[in-house]
């Protein structure tokens, strides 16, 4: 009887292992196949891509989609603006968010519970787009490079994650530092930050991806073409190209159909090229933060 139970348990374990491997393989395929399709479309002639179909390699190879992107006169300037806002915005946001999280974790701070509720309350409700625009305009942030950085300096959600992580720091470390004459600021920079690399890497990645992919701010709050980031420039270029393609495809005349067949770049192929361009920097950076990112998500989002 005992041998039968052990045999059934071993068989069940092998089945579960096989099921887990199968699910992992399906998950990998669900990520890899669409990515290969996007890459194939970005390297394919636009008129051919408009015919539809799913394929993993270009049917008619071309680099015209990428050439069209880099042909924009302000693409280099937009690229550097994106780098500037991503690096500076992430650095300042992580430092200020960490300082706020460290302050709110202190149970001896007067009004700590009330202040925490007030901060959390701001995450639940928004003032609306029009009041927000008026506020930015009154602060002279519209049409300025600082509109990308100052409003995004602080995130309540990221602060909550950091606070949960800081709560796990042994109180003995802070007490020992205070006995040695270390101030709260010294404890923060010498003990809290060095022992919080996982959550710092996680929050840094969240901020960097948010800054790099944000096209909304540049579209609504910045009119100067020389101050728009890469994501906004690509979005505007894509919108114009998609409108042209849709106009030709909706036409039924022979001349329009001939023009469509000769188009090397369409809205669909250009869209895939912009996806590759925007995603590539994040894909390059992510492996360097992966070991910290996984740990930061697991530990920083829960309390023991």
ABEGO torsion letter per residue (X at the ends): XAAAAAAAAAAAAAAAAAAAAAAAAAAAAAAAAAAAAAAAAAABBAAAAAAEEBBABBABBBAAAAAAAAABAAAAAAAAAAAAAAAAAAAAAAAAAAAAAAAAABAABBGAAAAAAAAAAAAABBAEAAAAAAAAAAAGABGBAAAAAAAAABBAAAAAAAAAAAAABBAAAAAAAAAAGBBAAAAAAAAAAAAAAAAAAAAAAAAAAAAAABAAAAAAABABAAABBAAAAAAAAAAAAAAAAAAAAABABAAAAAAAAABABBAAAAAAAAAAAAAAAAAAAAAAAAAAAAAAAAAAABBX
